[in-house]
Amino acid sequence: MCEWRVFTGGGGADKLNLALIELKIDLIQNAIPLSEICVVGSSILTIYGIRENHDVDFVMTSKYRERFASSGVVPFSEFVEMVSQNWARSKNRKTISDDELIENPKYHFTYYGIKFATLPLLLERKEWQGREKDIRDVELINGYLQSCNQ
């Protein structure tokens, strides 16, 4: 069974915690409740101990996203940004809306009071995206999942 084991190499846990504090500050400054967002991307890899993340990407419900008049990337601060709308894309299924990702607990888990997309959703997104860095992450995720099943 795979369990969280926060990446500690290179200060991974400290960097993640600082970035999550920055995220919370950004949300407070913009009057966005924590319940209306979900972290996506490489921060999930850090929580599982797979690799260190460099920033915090998140999605938010359409109700709050409307304020920014953008379906694209919106930077909030140096290490925090809202990613393009409807992040949970896959080659093998219909896109999951950001609202569904945030509201349906089968698509996220909670870590220190913050919702994070599940590892399977991240894997599907990385396979769909297919950039060089995504291919490396797919290999890391698959290696992690194989080690969990032994």
Wavefront OBJ file of the C-alpha trace (Angstrom):
o trace
v 0.000 0.000 0.000
v 1.399 3.395 -0.975
v 1.514 5.947 1.829
v 2.605 9.544 2.039
v 6.297 9.940 2.737
v 7.065 13.582 2.115
v 10.226 14.098 0.049
v 12.918 15.362 2.402
v 15.960 15.466 0.110
v 17.180 19.012 -0.517
v 14.738 20.373 2.033
v 11.706 19.177 0.040
v 9.319 19.160 3.012
v 10.439 22.620 4.156
v 10.118 24.065 0.643
v 6.675 22.537 0.212
v 5.501 23.832 3.585
v 6.771 27.347 2.809
v 5.063 27.291 -0.587
v 1.817 26.117 1.026
v 2.029 28.981 3.524
v 2.529 31.338 0.568
v -0.538 29.791 -1.088
v -2.641 30.326 2.044
v -1.518 33.963 2.273
v -2.353 34.524 -1.407
v -5.809 33.051 -0.879
v -6.464 35.208 2.191
v -5.349 38.338 0.323
v -7.780 37.480 -2.475
v -10.645 36.417 -0.147
v -10.726 32.888 -1.575
v -11.688 30.122 0.867
v -9.295 27.172 1.067
v -12.275 24.894 0.385
v -12.580 26.415 -3.119
v -9.160 25.288 -4.410
v -7.214 22.092 -5.097
v -3.451 21.798 -5.505
v -2.311 19.986 -8.654
v 1.054 19.227 -10.248
v 4.424 18.420 -8.735
v 3.493 19.239 -5.134
v 1.668 15.900 -5.147
v 4.955 14.186 -6.016
v 6.628 15.817 -3.027
v 3.925 14.595 -0.643
v 4.416 11.040 -1.872
v 8.189 11.344 -1.578
v 8.720 10.898 -5.316
v 10.549 14.128 -6.086
v 10.873 17.729 -4.973
v 8.506 20.346 -6.354
v 9.542 23.874 -7.321
v 6.232 25.690 -7.054
v 2.590 25.202 -6.123
v 0.000 25.010 -8.876
v -3.698 24.975 -8.109
v -7.171 25.166 -9.600
v -10.194 26.888 -8.116
v -13.943 26.634 -8.494
v -15.534 28.500 -11.363
v -17.350 30.740 -8.872
v -14.036 32.251 -7.768
v -12.145 31.850 -11.034
v -14.600 34.288 -12.671
v -12.942 37.110 -10.733
v -9.767 36.682 -12.760
v -11.429 36.691 -16.195
v -9.009 34.069 -17.454
v -9.160 30.391 -18.273
v -5.358 30.373 -18.551
v -2.514 30.538 -16.049
v -2.762 33.280 -13.389
v 0.355 33.955 -11.264
v -0.411 34.746 -7.627
v 3.103 35.093 -6.234
v 6.662 33.951 -6.892
v 6.003 30.238 -6.295
v 2.209 30.013 -6.568
v 0.001 30.068 -9.659
v -3.463 29.084 -10.727
v -3.129 26.784 -13.744
v -5.307 26.593 -16.832
v -8.932 25.717 -16.335
v -10.007 22.053 -16.250
v -6.599 20.660 -15.346
v -7.694 17.012 -14.946
v -7.316 15.922 -18.570
v -6.610 12.410 -19.781
v -6.167 10.406 -22.970
v -8.546 7.747 -21.633
v -11.546 9.573 -20.166
v -13.592 12.754 -20.297
v -11.979 15.827 -18.694
v -12.957 16.321 -15.064
v -13.973 19.925 -14.419
v -12.183 21.899 -11.726
v -15.464 22.154 -9.818
v -15.821 18.348 -9.825
v -12.167 17.864 -8.848
v -12.613 20.185 -5.859
v -16.060 19.012 -4.771
v -15.785 15.232 -5.254
v -13.546 13.532 -2.648
v -12.786 10.631 -4.990
v -10.602 13.027 -7.009
v -8.599 14.592 -4.172
v -7.123 13.974 -0.730
v -6.521 16.449 2.069
v -3.068 17.204 3.455
v -2.825 19.738 6.295
v -6.240 21.117 5.431
v -5.490 21.586 1.715
v -7.024 19.525 -1.092
v -4.593 17.844 -3.502
v -5.452 15.969 -6.708
v -4.929 12.218 -6.401
v -1.787 10.549 -7.705
v -3.744 8.601 -10.382
v -5.178 11.887 -11.730
v -1.694 13.407 -11.809
v -0.385 10.355 -13.672
v -3.173 10.645 -16.270
v -2.508 14.365 -16.684
v 1.243 13.786 -17.117
v 0.591 11.072 -19.727
v -1.813 13.403 -21.550
v 0.565 16.380 -21.452
v 3.521 14.356 -22.742
v 6.260 16.979 -22.357
v 9.782 15.764 -21.603
v 9.441 16.621 -17.906
v 6.052 14.878 -17.810
v 7.518 11.709 -19.315
v 10.209 11.711 -16.581
v 7.496 12.162 -13.947
v 5.431 9.305 -15.434
v 8.483 7.038 -15.079
v 9.000 8.187 -11.467
v 5.318 7.691 -10.584
v 5.204 4.242 -12.182
v 8.389 3.248 -10.319
v 6.852 4.466 -7.075
v 3.616 2.544 -7.702
v 5.562 -0.644 -8.568
v 7.552 -0.361 -5.329
v 4.295 -0.016 -3.391
v 2.880 -3.196 -4.908
v 5.842 -5.375 -3.911
l 1 2 3 4 5 6 7 8 9 10 11 12 13 14 15 16 17 18 19 20 21 22 23 24 25 26 27 28 29 30 31 32 33 34 35 36 37 38 39 40 41 42 43 44 45 46 47 48 49 50 51 52 53 54 55 56 57 58 59 60 61 62 63 64 65 66 67 68 69 70 71 72 73 74 75 76 77 78 79 80 81 82 83 84 85 86 87 88 89 90 91 92 93 94 95 96 97 98 99 100 101 102 103 104 105 106 107 108 109 110 111 112 113 114 115 116 117 118 119 120 121 122 123 124 125 126 127 128 129 130 131 132 133 134 135 136 137 138 139 140 141 142 143 144 145 146 147 148 149 150
